[in-house]
Amino acid sequence: MAEDQRVKAETLALRRRFIGSSCRLFFPEDPVKIVRGQGQYMYDEQGAEYLDCINNVAHVGHCHPLVVQAAHEQNQALNTNSRYLHDNIVNYAQKLSETLPEQLCVFYFLNSGSEANDLALRLARQYTGHQDVIVLDHAYHGHLSSLIDISPYKFRNLDGQKEWVHVAPLPDTYRGPYQDHPNAAEASASDVERVIASAQEKGRKIAAFFVESLPSVGGQIIPPVGYFPRVAEHIRKAGGVFVADEIQVGFGRVGKHFWAFQLQGEDFVPDIVTMGKPIGNGHPLACVVTTQAVATAFEATNVEYFNTFGGSPVSCAVGLAVLKVLEEEQLQAHATCVGSLLMELLRQQKAKHPIIGDVRGVGLFIGVDLIRDEATREPATEEAHYLVSRLKENYILLSTDGPGRNVLKFKPPMCFSFKDAHRVVATLDAVLSDMEVVLSSCATLRLKPHPACQAQNPHNAKRSDQQATPERSHATPKAPRATQRTRGRRRQQPPAHSPAPPRSTEQQTHSPPANPAPPPPDKTHPGPQRDPQTRTQTPTKDMLIG
């Protein structure tokens, strides 16, 4: 296929011609053409290697050989719908049940997180006989019409809020009203109680409270412990059910537990849990699990639930393989160790760089909140955009989220290593130091194409001017303003990394050390092959306009 591969400019032109413009690309100023992935790395059409800090879908690593093999072998034998008896679907349901509280015992398999949340909404309404839903501000639960209606992140830009949707404040202990409250969980849960009371005064009846176990689009929020149990009390008292959306954060990502809702306490059990994204490591697979009582009420309609591809032998083979890799490679414990190191390194950067207002997270779900002013905590939106674009030039893929698009979100594949953590933070430090020097004197930052950028990765050295895509534009964020308290600092050179040996199946197991502070030799995936002296580039006069 390599000989038939289109040049990047042609691919981009065809995409603009045939694909809807609302289907947006990462880094639209200079999109990356990715043709291959392995572990926590992705490779463009010229062989340049990028460290993937974004992709929580490739949960156990891009193209994990055991997952690929499971799909291939089952495809060679049979792939059909779930109306026939087959071992894979029952084996998979049984294996998943071992990770969940025993009350959650009835499974439905689907193809996407949106399908899962749509079914959860149907289950909740059938069980309760009620219609209304409470969600958190800035929430996103999927792209179906039913889910856009319960996603403030979407509906505020479309048809607005429906009368049956009620929005509660985010339990955000950094930006919310309860930053210094002695019991932020109770206070935040009281907000939901007031929303319920307001709805009931209007004659509305609550069917469900939908919540991401760790709100992602809302800005990598970590709800205070005890919030979910108290909210569940209020919701169930009102006749509704509690729906935990684990589509972004399930399957061991939080490290301490297999499911993020378990961070709220061992005794807390949602009525419905939805799963997607990481469940199939890139294969279209999703799941809803609920209690026997909710499932029985759904069956009482005598309307069959059938999903053509949900629960197929291939999908369930893939799901089983993902669970096997998580267990054999100890990736849940690995997420705890590497995540703890990454959090500590980022907190060190917070002490050094005033633009970092907050570092929050658990396991390999981490947010870095960038601010322009310590007192007001004004989101540093343009600075965040610029920073992400600079990291991409240094072959690190990261993105932003939150209402102000100012929160750097770390949700890498679970094989993300100690060495990767050190590399990302060293590069972040160097870029922030450069930004602080430039922003203290420059009103605008617009990078021009610069030859040195093409030499930052040895893989890029072979690119010719013709291959460097003539449509490339470096229109990085306009006019980032200087952060309050910002002052120039000497840039620190990121540490050099020696190449790691090629990945093999036998080298995939992660054994978490007792103390994760010093990075051990990383044998899991090939290390980045680049010259540490050229990885981070300081803006120069000929790279700046304005």
N, C-alpha and C positions, 0 to 999 in steps of 0.2 A: 504493500500500500504506500510505502514511503515515496516510491517513484511517481505515484499518481497524486501526491499531495500538492494542493494549491499554494501559491505564495500568499503571504499574509494579506497583502493589499487586495488580492482577488477575493479571498474569503470574506474580508470585511465588506467589500463592495456587494457581494452576493447576499450577505446577511442583511445589509441595508435595503436591498431590493426585495427580498422574499420574506423576511422575518419582521413581525410587527415591532414598531419602534418602542412600544411600551414594554417589550421584553428587553430589559436593559443589560448592559455589560458592566462588569467590574472595570474600573479605570477607563472610562469612556474617552478620556483625552488621548490615551495610548493603550488600547486593549491588548491583553496578552493572549496569544494563540497557544493554547495548551494541547499537546498531542499525546502525552504520556504521563502516568503517575506511578509512583512506587513509594510505599510507606508514607512518610510525612512530606515527600517531595513531589513537585510537579515540573514538567519539562516542556519548553516551548519548541517550535518547529526548527529552531537552530540548535537545540540541545542545551540551552541555558537552563540551569537548575534553580528552582524557586522553593523556598521553605514555606509550606502551607500552614498558616496560623488561623485560617478561616473555617476550614471544611470539617464540620462536625458530622457530615453525612458519611464520609469515608472513615467510619468510626475506628476500625482496627487497622487502618492504613490503606492507602490507595492500592487497588489490585492485589489484595492479600492472596497469596497462592492457595491457601486452604479454602477460602471463600470462592475463588474463581473455579477451583477444582470441583467443589460441591455442586455449583450451578451447572458446570459442563457435564459432569457424570449423570446428574438427574435429567438434564435435557436430552441426553442420549437414550435414556430409558423411557421416560414418559413425562409429559406436561399436559395436564387437563384440569377441568374445574373440580370443585370440592363436593360435587354431588355423588362422586364415587368414593367408596371406602379406600383410604390410603393411609399407610403408617405415618408418613411425614407430618401430617397436620396434627394428629393426636400426640405424636412424640414431641412436637414443638410446643404445643399447648401445655403438655405436662412439664416440660423443661422450664418454660416461662413461669409456670405456677410456683415452682420451687424458689423463685426470687421474690415472690409477692406475699403479702399477708393472706392467710387462708380464706378470709372472707371474699377475696377477689378471685373468683373461681370459674367464671364463664367467659369464654373468649370468642371474639369475632375478628376475622382477618380480612384486610382490605389492601389497597394499593398506595395510599398516601395519607399524610397527616390530616389533610383537609377532609378526606373521606372519613377518617376516624372521628374527627371532631363533629362532623355533620351527623354521624350515627349517634354519638354521645348526646347530642342535642335531642334527637328523636327518642332515645332511651329515657332521658330525663323527663321529657314532656309526657310520654306515655305512662311512666311510673307515677308521676305526681299529679297528672291531670291539670297541670298549670302550664302557663305559656311564657312567663317573663324570665329574663336572664340578667344576672348581675355580673359585670366584668370589671377589671381594673382599667384605669386610665392608661392610654397608649398601648393597650394590649393588641396582639395580633394572633388570630386562631385559624387562619386559612383563607383561601381565595374563592371558595364557593359563595354564592349569594347569601346563603344562610349564615355563613361565618363572617363575611364582610359586615353584615348587620351587627355582629357582636364584637367587632374589632375597631375600637376607636381610632387606631392607627390608620385605618382605611376609610371608615365611613365619614370621618370629618372632612375628607376631600371629595366625597361623592354625594350621596343623598341625605347625609345627616343621620341623626340618632332617631331610631324608631321608638314609638311609645312603650314598647315592651322590653326595651333595653335600658338598663340602669347602670351608671358608671360610678365606681368607688375610687377614691384616691389610691395611688400606688403606695405601698408600705415602704417608702424610700427613706431610710434613716440618714441619708446624706443631704438630700434636697427637700425632703418633706417637712411637715410642720412639727414632727416629733423627734428632731435631731438629738435633743438632750433630755428626752423624756425618760423617767426611771423605768417605765414599762411601755416601751414603744409597741410591743405586740398587742397589748390590751387596748391601747389608745387607737391603734390602726384598725383593729377589729371593731371598735366602737363606731368608726366611720361606716363600716359595712352595715352595722346594726341600724344606723340612722338612715342609710339608703333604703333598707328594707321597710322601715317605718314610713318613710315618705312615699314609697310605692304603695304600701297598704292603705294609706290615707286616700289614695286615688282609686282604690278598689282593685288594685293589681295583685296577682298571686305569683309567687316566685317558684319557678321550676328548678333553677340551678344557679350555682355560682361557678363560673368558669375561670380558671386561673392557671397560667404557666407556673410550674413549681418553682422556677427561678425566672422571673420576667426578663426576656432577652431583648426584644425590640424596645422595651421600656428603659433599657440602659444597663443591662447586666445587674439587675437588682437582687439582693439577698434579703428576703423577708425576715424579720426578727423571729426567733424561735418562739413558738407558742401562738403565732398569728393564725395559722391554719386551723388548729383545734378550736380556737375561740370563734373564728368565722364559721366553721362547720356547725357549731352549736347554734349560732344565730340563724343560719340557713335552714337547718333541719327543723328548728322550732317554727320557722315560717312555712314548712311543708316542702322545702326544696332539697336538692342533692348537691354534693360537692364533687366537681369534676376537676381532676388534676391532669393538666396537659403536660406530658413528659416528652413531647415530640422533639424538643431541642436538647433536653438535659438528662435523659434517662440512660440506662445501660452502663452504669458505673462511672460516668463522667465526673460526678462530684467526689469520687474517691472514697469518702467515708461510708457511703451507702450505695446500693445498686440503683436506687430510685431517689430522685431529689426530694420528693415529698417526705421521705423518711428523715430528712434533716429536722423536721418539725417535731420529732419525738417518736419513740417506738410504738406508742399506743395509737397514734393517729392513722386512720385508714380512710381514704376517699371512698366515695360510692362508685365512681367511675374513673378509670385511668386510660388515657389515650397515648399511643406510641407511634412513632414514625421516624423519618430521617435516618438516624444511626442504626435502626433495627436491621436493615438489610445491607449496610455498607455500600450503598449506592444502587442496590436493586430495589425496584418499587415494591415496598412492603410496608404495611402498617397494621395496627392492632387496637382493639378496644377490649378492655377487661372490666367486668362489673360483678356485682353480687348476684346470688341466685334470685333474690327478691326482685331486683330490677329486671333481670332477664325473663323471669316468669311473667311479669306484667307486659313485657314486650311481646311475648309469645301469645298472650291472650287476644291479640288483634286478629290472630289466624292469618296474618299476612306474612308470607315467607320473606326472609331476608336472604338474598342471594347476590353474590359478587362474583362476576365471571372469572376474574383472575385472582381474587383474594383467596389465600390459603391453598394455592396450587402446589403440587409436589415440588416444583423448582423453587418457588418462593420460600416454602418451609424448609427445604434443604439449605438454602442460603441462610435463613434465620438461625437454624441449628448450628451452622458453621460459625457464624458470628459469636454465638454464645460459647462455643468450644474454644475459639481463639481468646476471647476475654478471660476465660478460666485458665487455659493452659499457659498463656503469656502473662498472667497476673496483672492485667492492665488496669483493673480497679485500684489495686495497691500502688501501681506505677503512677496513676493519676494523682494520688495523694502525695507521693514523694516529689514528683516533678512539679506539681502545682504549688506545693509549699515552697520549693526553691524559687520558682518564678515569682510568686507573691513577694517573697523576701527581697529579691533583686529589684523588683519594681518599687517596693517601698523605699529602698535605698535611693532610687531615682527621684521619688517624691520629695525626699529630704533635700535633694540637690537642685531640682528644677521646680520653680514655683508654678509653672503651668500645670503640673500634676496636682489636682485637688484631692483626688481620692483613688485608692486602689482597693478593690473589693473582689471577692470571689471565693470559690471553694473548688478544690480539685483542679481540673483543667477547664473551668468556666470562670473567666476573670475579666473584669472591666477596669479600665484606667480612665478616669473622668478628668478631662482637660478643661481648665478654667482660665478666664482672663483676669479675674479679680478674686482674691481670697475672701473678701468680706461678702460680696454679692453672689459669688460663685457663678458668674455669667459664663455660659458655655463658650468654649473656644472652638467654634464650629469651623471657621476657615483654617485655623491653625491645625486642627485635627485632619482636615482634608489634605493640607499640604504635607503634613507629617506622613500620612499613609502613602502619598505619592512618592515621597523620598524613600521610604522603606521599600517600596516596590522597585525603585531604581537600584536598590541594593539587594534585590532578589529575595525579599521577604514580603509575603502576601498577608495583609492585615486589612480590616475594614472597621467602620464606625457604626454606632447605633445610638439609641436614646432619642428623646424628643428634640434635643439640640444637635443631633448627629455629631456629638463631641466625645463620645465614649469609645475608646479603643476596645474592641472585643476580641478576646482570645478564646477560641473554641477549636483547637487544632485536632488532628487525628490523635488517638490515644497513645500512639507510639512516639509522640513528641518527646525528645530526650533531654537530659540534663545539659548536654552540649548545645542543643538547640536553644534552650532557655538562656544560657549565657550569651550566645551569639545574638539573639534578638535584643536582649537588654543592652548589650554593648553597642549595637548599632543604633538603638533608640537613644542612648545617651549621647552618642556622637552627633546625631542629627539634631537633637534638642539643643545641644551646645552650639551648633552652627546657627540654628534658628535664633537663639538668644542674642548672638552677636549681630546677625543681620537685622532682626526686627528692632533692635535698639536704634537703628539709623536709617532703615529703608521703609518707605511707605507702602511699597508694593513688592510682591515676589512673583515674577513670571519667568520661569526657566525657558531659555532658548535651547534648541538641540545642541548638544555638546559632545564632541568626539570622545572625551574621556568616559562618558557614561557607557559607551559601547565596550570599553575595555575593563569594566568592573568585574566581569566574570570571564574566565578563560574560554568558556563555551562561546562567548559573544565575539571573541577576537576574529573569528572567521567571517563575521557578517560584513558584507560590502555596503557601500552607501546605497546601492540599489536595493539591497535586501532590507534596509532599515526603514522600510515603509514610508514612502513620500508623504502619505497623509498624516503622519505622526504630528501631533500637536502637544506641546508642553504647557497648555493653559492650566497650570496648577492654580490652586485657590487664589482668588483675588484679594489683595490687600489685607493679609492677616495683621492685626494690630498687636502691639507689644503688650505682653502680660504685665499686670501690676506686680511689682516687686522684681521684675525681670532685670537681670544684670548679666554682663558678659562673663563667661567662664572659659578657661582653657579647655580645649577639646581633648578628650582622652582617646587614645588609639585603641580600637577594639582588639581583643586578644586574637592571636593567630590560632587556627584550628588545623590540626593535621588530618589528612584524609583517613576515614575509617575503612575497614575492609568491606568488600561487597557483601550485600545481604544474602543470607542463606536461610532456609527454613529452620535449621537447627539453632540459629543465632537469634531467634525472635523473642525468647522468653526474657521478661524483665524481672529481675530480682531486686526489690526495693531495699536500699541500704538503710541501716538504722539511723544514720545521720545524712540527709541529702545535701548538705552544704557544699562539699567539694564534688565537682562533676567527675564521675568515674569514667573509664574508657567506654565509649558508646559503640556497641557492636550490633545494634539493632538494624540500622539502615546506613546506606552510604552517606558519609559526611559531605558537606558542601565543598566543592572543588573551586576555590577562588583565592585570589591574592589578598591577604588581609590588609596590605598597604594601600589598596585602591578600592576597598569595598565601600567606604563612606567618603563622600566628596563634599568639601566645603564650597558653598556658593562663591563664585568669583565675579568680578565686575562684568566679564564678557558673558556670564550666564544670567545676568539680571537686566531687566528692562524697567525703567521708571525709577 
